[in-house]
Amino acid sequence: MRGATGSIGCSRYATLVADNIRFIAEPLPGLDEPVGQPGGAEDLGPVGVDTELVQDIPRRDAG
């Protein structure tokens, strides 16, 4: 039976939520201040850095 978190499981879901909170609440590597709540990615634009959790995800080719 799949719960509200789909197939990723509660523990993994909690990890992802905590990382999303870190993205806006803590300074990212190389930044002096937290991003804060910019109102969405379109308003913020590229920041060029991310949390350690996301940085460690292998990148796929965009093409």
C-alpha positions as CSV (number, residue, x, y, z in Angstrom):
1,M,0.0,0.0,0.0
2,R,1.3,3.4,-1.0
3,G,1.0,6.2,1.5
4,A,0.8,10.0,1.0
5,T,4.5,10.1,0.2
6,G,4.2,7.7,-2.8
7,S,7.0,5.2,-3.3
8,I,9.8,7.1,-1.6
9,G,8.9,6.3,2.0
10,C,8.5,8.4,5.0
11,S,12.1,8.6,6.0
12,R,13.3,9.7,2.5
13,Y,10.4,12.2,2.3
14,A,11.4,13.8,5.7
15,T,15.0,14.1,4.4
16,L,13.8,15.9,1.2
17,V,11.5,18.2,3.2
18,A,14.3,19.1,5.6
19,D,16.6,19.8,2.7
20,N,14.1,22.1,1.1
21,I,13.9,24.0,4.4
22,R,17.7,24.3,4.5
23,F,17.7,25.7,0.9
24,I,15.7,28.8,2.0
25,A,16.7,29.1,5.7
26,E,20.5,28.6,5.7
27,P,23.2,30.2,3.6
28,L,24.1,28.0,0.6
29,P,27.8,27.3,0.0
30,G,29.5,30.6,-1.2
31,L,26.5,32.8,-0.1
32,D,26.6,35.1,2.9
33,E,22.9,35.0,3.6
34,P,20.0,32.6,3.2
35,V,18.0,32.7,0.0
36,G,14.9,33.3,2.1
37,Q,11.4,32.9,0.5
38,P,11.8,34.5,-2.9
39,G,8.3,33.5,-4.1
40,G,9.4,30.8,-6.5
41,A,12.2,29.8,-8.8
42,E,11.1,32.1,-11.6
43,D,11.4,35.1,-9.2
44,L,14.7,34.0,-7.8
45,G,16.5,32.9,-11.0
46,P,19.6,30.7,-11.0
47,V,21.7,30.9,-7.8
48,G,24.5,28.6,-9.1
49,V,24.7,26.6,-5.9
50,D,22.5,24.1,-4.0
51,T,22.4,22.2,-0.8
52,E,24.8,19.3,-0.3
53,L,22.1,16.7,-0.7
54,V,21.2,18.0,-4.2
55,Q,24.9,18.6,-5.2
56,D,25.6,14.9,-4.5
57,I,22.9,13.7,-7.0
58,P,24.6,12.6,-10.2
59,R,23.7,14.9,-13.1
60,R,22.0,13.7,-16.3
61,D,22.9,15.3,-19.6
62,A,20.4,18.0,-20.6
63,G,20.5,17.0,-24.2
